[in-house]
Amino acid sequence: MQQIILPQLFANAAAEAGSFDWKIILWVGLGLVVLLVLVFFLSFAGTWLRALAARAHVSFWQLLGMSLRRVPADLVVSARITAIKAGLQVDTDELEGHHLAGGNIVATVKALIAAEKAGIPLSWEKACAIDLSTRGTGKSVLDAVHAAVNPQVIDCPDPRSGRTSVDGVAKDGIQVKVKTRVTVRTSLDRFIRGAQEETIVARVGEGIVSTIGGADSYKTILENPENISKTVLARHLDAGTAFDIISIDIADVEVGRNVGAELQAHQAEADKNTAQAQAEARRAAAVAAEQENRAKERKMRALVVEHEAQVPLAIADALRLGRLGVLDVERLENLKADTRMRAGLVAPAKASGDPGFE
């Protein structure tokens, strides 16, 4: 019974499949395609129409490619519209490539516009290179162009360093404190590989110190402070930097400490300490020599005592050998007693300062 039912079921399923209308699937698929196209058109219609109205045409395929590459199409189209309205021909691929490289396309386009209005030659490639080189510095290519159009003023020394003046010492030993303001203009040709403001400040400070040190007197600096500007400008300190120095203006000049007198005082103190150390060394040497002489004196006294101790032995040998007699010994003893008596009489007179002693 089961074997008869299964073939009948397969036959019914085949009949139903043959009668199925495949047009329904086709219309459903076509509707989905139309829906996707409509969603895509609606999502980019505003951007496309805005570009079309500004005569900065961008195709739907380009907008789709930006979406797939996760590039903000509105930002790219806005930058292109700005460039086209300013008379600059910038392709969407260039804008998209610069954005993918991490650049700021809006600031770059504005920098190109500002450079063209100011008559400064600046290509798109160089503007992109400057924009990428300023990443992480708090500046942009637009700031560089503005600094090329409008010169900027750099304080020397930099207030952020905590110093308020550049200090130098003239030949007469007087300290001179100078504060300057350097007016510079950005050179876009040297901006990419050129040194920045820190180098300008360091070079100007070095020139100021050298100029002050070459002056015979601090009065010369006070009388003619413009000599500092002329000397520093003549050294072409802007070589290898991203700037052209226009002028160096002396903002303030003050007289500081008398460094020469302080150095002389320190030198005198050092000389005094050296002399004291040498005197102490000589005193120690004299004390050592005195102690050595005392030791030698004691040694000689010991030798005298040693030899005196041999006198009785010599007298005894002379008596035994018959070279001396008893009377000779008595006379020798009398001579010793007479010498001790004379010495006893002379000692009190010498201690009292008796004139008759002489």
C-alpha atoms as one frame of an Amber mdcrd trajectory, in Angstrom:
protein
   0.000   0.000   0.000   2.860   2.378   0.888   4.643   1.584  -2.373   1.556
   2.694  -4.343   1.112   6.013  -2.426   4.731   7.315  -2.847   4.777   7.343
  -6.668   1.414   9.125  -6.643   2.760  11.851  -4.354   5.808  12.434  -6.594
   3.510  12.676  -9.594   1.321  15.304  -7.904   4.381  17.406  -6.917   5.707
  17.322 -10.468   2.354  18.457 -11.818   2.188  21.376  -9.398   5.784  22.471
 -10.277   4.960  22.422 -13.957   2.008  24.711 -13.388   4.095  27.254 -11.204
   4.407  30.751 -12.718   8.149  31.796 -12.785   7.145  35.334 -13.771   6.394
  36.108 -10.140  10.017  35.457  -9.156  11.207  37.590 -12.048   9.028  40.545
 -11.089  10.049  40.236  -7.427  13.748  40.290  -8.359  13.209  43.231 -10.698
  11.400  45.073  -7.923  14.286  44.512  -5.551  16.738  45.859  -8.120  14.581
  48.921  -8.715  14.303  49.409  -4.948  18.083  49.261  -4.505  18.596  51.705
  -7.362  16.011  54.012  -5.872  17.666  53.856  -2.415  21.068  54.547  -3.966
  19.649  57.418  -5.993  17.906  58.940  -3.003  21.042  58.613  -0.801  23.255
  60.429  -3.313  20.655  62.537  -5.104  21.215  65.613  -2.944  24.999  65.482
  -3.326  24.769  64.799  -7.070  22.269  67.603  -7.685  24.346  70.039  -5.618
  27.450  69.240  -7.669  25.472  69.446 -10.904  24.002  72.818  -9.977  27.489
  74.154  -9.181  28.833  72.837 -12.516  31.183  70.524 -10.597  29.805  67.321
 -12.052  30.355  64.092 -10.128  28.974  60.836 -11.521  26.926  58.330  -9.549
  29.632  55.730 -10.056  32.168  58.044  -8.433  29.806  58.599  -5.513  29.317
  54.852  -5.183  33.080  54.279  -5.252  33.577  56.877  -2.496  30.964  55.123
  -0.406  32.661  51.765  -0.877  36.052  53.281   0.017  34.522  54.970   3.080
  35.287  58.434   1.829  32.786  61.166   2.855  31.252  62.112  -0.483  29.696
  65.306   0.880  33.104  66.552   2.017  34.773  65.774  -1.321  31.947  67.338
  -3.332  31.935  70.436  -1.123  35.684  70.867  -1.593  35.356  70.392  -5.355
  32.517  72.928  -5.562  34.632  75.441  -3.610  37.561  74.922  -5.966  35.443
  75.142  -9.138  33.710  78.307  -7.989  37.130  79.864  -7.313  38.287  78.966
 -10.828  40.510  76.018  -9.824  40.314  72.685 -11.616  40.702  69.961  -8.994
  39.647  66.431  -9.842  37.645  64.296  -7.421  40.311  61.588  -7.577  42.915
  64.090  -6.322  40.661  65.189  -3.490  39.841  61.605  -2.574  43.492  60.536
  -2.679  44.577  63.398  -0.429  41.807  62.559   2.053  42.828  58.890   2.131
  46.433  59.997   2.785  45.246  61.776   5.935  45.161  65.312   4.563  42.659
  68.086   5.126  41.125  68.658   1.711  39.030  71.656   2.757  42.048  73.527
   4.183  44.137  72.550   1.156  41.571  73.910  -1.298  41.218  77.118   0.702
  45.012  77.475   0.758  45.122  77.127  -3.038  42.451  79.792  -3.373  44.257
  82.155  -0.989  47.572  81.630  -2.796  45.995  82.311  -6.196  44.290  85.478
  -4.973  47.601  86.689  -3.507  49.521  85.868  -6.668  51.664  83.192  -5.014
  52.429  80.190  -7.254  51.258  77.035  -5.510  50.450  73.726  -7.176  48.072
  71.092  -5.882  50.914  68.618  -5.254  52.932  71.122  -3.231  49.850  72.193
  -1.259  49.152  68.542  -0.394  52.780  68.012   0.643  52.703  71.080   2.908
  49.390  69.969   4.412  50.741  66.494   5.205  53.968  67.949   6.648  51.994
  70.092   9.115  50.064  67.150  10.530  50.388  66.954  14.316  51.938  70.432
  14.610  48.737  72.346  15.299  49.072  74.172  11.982  47.763  73.676   8.461
  48.640  74.534   4.913  46.179  77.410   5.139  48.177  78.877   8.039  51.351
  78.565   5.961  49.761  80.439   3.052  48.422  83.128   5.368  51.918  83.534
   6.850  53.291  83.855   3.312  50.771  86.598   2.541  50.796  88.347   5.917
  54.185  88.298   7.721  54.151  87.052  11.290  56.093  88.258  14.309  58.204
  85.868  16.405  59.320  86.906  19.890  62.952  86.234  20.769  63.326  84.654
  23.231  60.217  82.520  23.037  57.971  83.382  26.033  57.137  79.673  26.368
  60.754  78.981  27.343  60.340  80.983  30.578  62.984  83.548  29.647  62.194
  87.209  29.128  65.395  88.399  27.438  68.534  87.332  25.619  71.511  88.069
  27.871  75.011  88.948  26.665  78.142  90.388  28.280  80.148  93.214  26.688
  83.928  93.386  26.845  83.785  95.698  29.872  82.015  92.966  31.855  78.556
  94.568  31.973  75.582  92.356  31.177  73.059  93.587  28.588  69.544  92.139
  28.311  67.840  92.403  24.926  64.344  91.482  23.791  63.654  91.396  20.053
  60.794  90.743  17.662  61.568  89.019  14.384  59.237  89.636  11.445  59.257
  86.692   9.046  57.394  85.632   5.911  56.792  81.980   5.112  58.610  80.659
   2.050  56.384  77.976   0.523  59.251  76.701  -1.627  61.331  75.822   1.468
  58.472  74.995   3.818  58.513  71.206   3.439  62.147  70.555   4.390  62.870
  73.896   6.076  63.436  74.508   9.777  60.672  76.117  11.791  60.359  78.990
  14.282  62.551  77.359  16.920  65.575  77.540  14.618  64.935  81.203  13.848
  64.711  82.029  17.558  67.912  80.100  18.336  69.897  81.713  15.525  68.730
  85.231  16.351  69.569  84.696  20.026  73.031  83.467  19.082  73.571  86.518
  16.885  72.486  88.882  19.659  74.849  87.316  22.199  77.721  87.436  19.702
  77.046  91.090  18.865  76.902  92.117  22.524  80.075  90.176  23.273  81.909
  91.982  20.472  81.041  95.455  21.807  83.794  97.269  23.720  81.312  98.705
  26.207  77.701  98.270  27.128  77.247 101.966  26.399  77.811 101.229  22.721
  74.829  98.882  22.735  72.657 101.383  24.572  73.618 104.215  22.227  73.126
 102.259  19.001  70.820  99.259  19.525  70.175  99.129  15.783  73.694  97.727
  15.386  72.354  94.453  16.738  69.684  94.281  14.026  72.145  95.159  11.265
  74.717  92.624  12.430  72.217  89.802  12.835  70.489  90.506   9.508  73.840
  90.472   7.706  74.391  86.845   8.730  71.462  85.517   6.624  70.059  83.489
   9.489  67.039  82.384   7.430  69.129  80.028   5.281  67.758  76.500   5.407
  64.562  77.578   7.176  60.965  77.843   6.021  60.976  81.618   6.449  62.446
  84.800   5.030  63.477  87.269   7.736  62.117  90.706   6.896  63.310  92.657
   9.912  64.650  92.292  13.435  63.339  94.961  15.790  64.764  95.666  19.240
  61.839  95.770  21.652  63.755  96.400  24.888  67.347  96.843  26.107  68.318
  96.727  29.785  71.570  96.791  31.732  72.070  93.753  33.917  74.683  92.710
  36.439  78.369  93.593  36.454  79.481  90.131  35.486  83.120  91.183  35.106
  83.327  92.471  38.682  81.624  89.344  39.975  84.076  87.164  38.101  87.010
  89.177  39.453  85.619  88.840  42.973  85.254  85.107  42.512  88.794  84.953
  41.109  90.150  86.935  44.056  88.383  84.616  46.468  89.833  81.643  44.636
  93.324  83.188  44.720  92.945  83.841  48.457  91.910  80.261  49.080  94.852
  79.078  46.981  97.291  81.290  48.921  95.865  80.079  52.234  96.211  76.488
  51.115  99.825  77.105  50.060 100.587  78.867  53.378  99.043  76.008  55.283
 101.175  73.599  53.279 104.315  75.597  54.108 103.339  75.759  57.797 102.795
  72.015  57.874 106.176  71.526  56.192 107.854  73.823  58.761 106.215  71.938
  61.635 107.346  68.679  60.128 110.904  70.020  59.706 110.894  71.258  63.328
 109.807  67.894  64.585 112.457  66.269  62.455 115.148  68.596  63.870 114.013
  67.850  67.406 114.268  64.179  66.666 117.802  64.719  65.339 118.704  66.754
  68.472 117.468  63.996  70.726 119.443  61.519  68.720 122.614  63.612  69.089
 122.023  63.995  72.828 121.684  60.271  73.091 124.980  59.887  71.256 126.616
  62.422  73.660 125.302  60.527  76.676 126.544  57.325  75.132 130.007  58.756
  74.643 130.037  60.330  78.133 129.284  56.921  79.570 132.466  55.639  77.953
 134.676  58.272  79.717 134.854  56.464  83.123 135.683  53.258  81.297 138.505
  54.992  79.456 139.826  56.502  82.702 139.752  53.079  84.340 141.686  51.570
  81.446 144.231  54.410  81.620 144.745  53.846  85.387 145.092  50.138  84.857
 147.645  50.607  82.126 149.563  53.267  84.104 148.885  56.091  81.708 147.122
  58.138  84.427 147.856  58.552  88.059 145.673  59.166  91.061 146.658  62.809
  91.104 145.598  63.194  87.513 142.184  61.795  88.362 141.869  64.151  91.325
 142.705  67.151  89.178 140.086  66.046  86.653 137.445  65.774  89.336 138.395
  69.210  90.706 138.066  70.620  87.188 134.559  69.141  86.860 133.526  70.537
  90.231 134.880  73.956  89.330 132.930  73.851  86.006 129.688  72.918  87.755
 130.186  75.750  90.258 130.767  78.290  87.506 127.686  77.094  85.678 125.643
  77.434  88.869 126.791  81.012  89.311 126.138  82.027  85.702 122.610  80.599
  85.398 120.887  82.985  87.946 122.623  86.035  86.451 121.512  85.067  82.937
 117.932  84.461  84.071 117.735  87.881  85.884 119.241  89.833  82.924 122.234
  91.149  84.882 124.254  93.570  82.684 127.482  92.314  84.224 126.781  88.918
  82.709 127.957  90.123  79.325
